[in-house]
Amino acid sequence: MPLADCQNVFFFKKNSFMQQIIISEASDEERYIAASMIASSEPWITLGTTLDTCLKFCLDREYLVFAARFGSEVCGVMVIHPRGLASSPYLKSIVVGSNFRSMGIGKTLLGYAEEYFRKTSKHFFMCVSSFNPRARALYERLGYAKVGEFEDYILDGESEILLHKRIR
Ligand SMILES: CC(C)(COP(=O)(O)OP(=O)(O)OC[C@H]1O[C@@H](n2cnc3c(N)ncnc32)[C@H](O)[C@@H]1OP(=O)(O)O)[C@@H](O)C(=O)NCCC(=O)NCCS
């Protein structure tokens, strides 16, 4: 992708230096990387989501997969079904590599997704697990609000909390 395509170029701070990431749709190989990043991270470990399951949805062309790249390294991914909930986009998964967390990449990825869908949708949805308060805090800071709760949905005693943001 040409570097001049600056809609896809974003900056974050790592070790006090400004660094660049490029976000765009994942290649076929990056869809495999996305599946492995998701399967090997919390909350999916606790939820019991296997690599097989992650591969199924990451390789499914109904899902859009976006990758954030730091040089040649994939440092973050998100998987979105464009009509996943009530015909509106639904974020299935987002993960940033553990060495890149809390540097603004998650916020940048979500901003990218909102911009991507703004022309075609007023709404954006996602779920967050009740035992993942840090991710929920990030989403709430970005304007997402709880609109539902699925109790005992995957794990007994835990909920999947449905969040919504109006993006236009
Ligand atoms: C959630 C996540 C995608 C956010 O990406 P990020 O690049 O770390 O986010 P940003 O730098 O834009 O924002 C930082 C905020 O993300 C959240 N966050 C950071 N590390 C986190 C982690 N390990 N787990 C969950 N949330 C985390 C916190 O709210 C953090 O704010 P704080 O540093 O003030 O506590 C990323 O941390 C991650 O991949 N976490 C593990 C997987 C996960 O929980 N995915 C969400 C499933 S719904």
The ligand as an SDF file (V2000), in Angstrom:
LIG
                    3D

 48 50  0  0  0  0  0  0  0  0999 V2000
   -8.6930   -3.9590   24.6600 C   0  0  0  0  0  0  0  0  0  0  0  0
   -7.5590   -3.6260   23.6850 C   0  0  0  0  0  0  0  0  0  0  0  0
   -7.9760   -4.0330   22.2660 C   0  0  0  0  0  0  0  0  0  0  0  0
   -7.3370   -2.1150   23.7100 C   0  0  0  0  0  0  0  0  0  0  0  0
   -6.2540   -1.8140   22.8690 O   0  0  0  0  0  0  0  0  0  0  0  0
   -5.0660   -0.8500   23.4360 P   0  0  0  0  0  0  0  0  0  0  0  0
   -4.2250   -0.5000   22.2840 O   0  0  0  0  0  0  0  0  0  0  0  0
   -4.4520   -1.4950   24.6100 O   0  0  0  0  0  0  0  0  0  0  0  0
   -5.9720    0.3990   23.8880 O   0  0  0  0  0  0  0  0  0  0  0  0
   -5.6010    1.9320   24.0130 P   0  0  0  0  0  0  0  0  0  0  0  0
   -4.1430    2.0880   24.1930 O   0  0  0  0  0  0  0  0  0  0  0  0
   -6.2610    2.6860   22.9220 O   0  0  0  0  0  0  0  0  0  0  0  0
   -6.3580    2.2910   25.3620 O   0  0  0  0  0  0  0  0  0  0  0  0
   -5.8330    1.8100   26.5690 C   0  0  0  0  0  0  0  0  0  0  0  0
   -6.9650    1.1920   27.3720 C   0  0  0  0  0  0  0  0  0  0  0  0
   -7.2910   -0.1070   26.8660 O   0  0  0  0  0  0  0  0  0  0  0  0
   -7.6820   -0.9340   27.9740 C   0  0  0  0  0  0  0  0  0  0  0  0
   -6.7290   -2.0400   28.1110 N   0  0  0  0  0  0  0  0  0  0  0  0
   -5.3690   -1.9960   28.1380 C   0  0  0  0  0  0  0  0  0  0  0  0
   -4.8440   -3.2210   28.3100 N   0  0  0  0  0  0  0  0  0  0  0  0
   -5.8790   -4.0590   28.3770 C   0  0  0  0  0  0  0  0  0  0  0  0
   -5.9960   -5.4670   28.5220 C   0  0  0  0  0  0  0  0  0  0  0  0
   -4.9150   -6.2530   28.6720 N   0  0  0  0  0  0  0  0  0  0  0  0
   -7.2050   -6.0170   28.5360 N   0  0  0  0  0  0  0  0  0  0  0  0
   -8.3120   -5.2680   28.3950 C   0  0  0  0  0  0  0  0  0  0  0  0
   -8.2890   -3.9070   28.2400 N   0  0  0  0  0  0  0  0  0  0  0  0
   -7.0820   -3.3240   28.2360 C   0  0  0  0  0  0  0  0  0  0  0  0
   -7.6200   -0.0400   29.2150 C   0  0  0  0  0  0  0  0  0  0  0  0
   -8.8950    0.5880   29.3890 O   0  0  0  0  0  0  0  0  0  0  0  0
   -6.5730    0.9620   28.7990 C   0  0  0  0  0  0  0  0  0  0  0  0
   -6.6630    2.1520   29.5130 O   0  0  0  0  0  0  0  0  0  0  0  0
   -5.6450    2.3130   30.7680 P   0  0  0  0  0  0  0  0  0  0  0  0
   -4.2720    2.0570   30.1830 O   0  0  0  0  0  0  0  0  0  0  0  0
   -5.8990    3.7110   31.2130 O   0  0  0  0  0  0  0  0  0  0  0  0
   -6.0670    1.2490   31.7460 O   0  0  0  0  0  0  0  0  0  0  0  0
   -6.2320   -4.3280   24.0580 C   0  0  0  0  0  0  0  0  0  0  0  0
   -5.8040   -3.8780   25.3170 O   0  0  0  0  0  0  0  0  0  0  0  0
   -6.3190   -5.8350   24.0610 C   0  0  0  0  0  0  0  0  0  0  0  0
   -6.0570   -6.4570   23.0450 O   0  0  0  0  0  0  0  0  0  0  0  0
   -6.6880   -6.4320   25.2210 N   0  0  0  0  0  0  0  0  0  0  0  0
   -6.7800   -7.8760   25.3110 C   0  0  0  0  0  0  0  0  0  0  0  0
   -7.9280   -8.3810   24.4340 C   0  0  0  0  0  0  0  0  0  0  0  0
   -9.2380   -7.7510   24.8210 C   0  0  0  0  0  0  0  0  0  0  0  0
   -9.5960   -7.5880   25.9850 O   0  0  0  0  0  0  0  0  0  0  0  0
  -10.0130   -7.4120   23.7520 N   0  0  0  0  0  0  0  0  0  0  0  0
  -11.3270   -6.8350   23.9110 C   0  0  0  0  0  0  0  0  0  0  0  0
  -12.3340   -7.9160   23.9330 C   0  0  0  0  0  0  0  0  0  0  0  0
  -13.9780   -7.2140   24.0490 S   0  0  0  0  0  0  0  0  0  0  0  0
  1  2  1  0
  2  3  1  0
  2  4  1  0
  2 36  1  0
  4  5  1  0
  5  6  1  0
  6  7  2  0
  6  8  1  0
  6  9  1  0
  9 10  1  0
 10 11  2  0
 10 12  1  0
 10 13  1  0
 13 14  1  0
 14 15  1  0
 15 16  1  0
 15 30  1  0
 16 17  1  0
 17 18  1  0
 17 28  1  0
 18 19  1  0
 18 27  1  0
 19 20  2  0
 20 21  1  0
 21 22  1  0
 21 27  2  0
 22 23  1  0
 22 24  2  0
 24 25  1  0
 25 26  2  0
 26 27  1  0
 28 29  1  0
 28 30  1  0
 30 31  1  0
 31 32  1  0
 32 33  2  0
 32 34  1  0
 32 35  1  0
 36 37  1  0
 36 38  1  0
 38 39  2  0
 38 40  1  0
 40 41  1  0
 41 42  1  0
 42 43  1  0
 43 44  2  0
 43 45  1  0
 45 46  1  0
 46 47  1  0
 47 48  1  0
M  END
$$$$
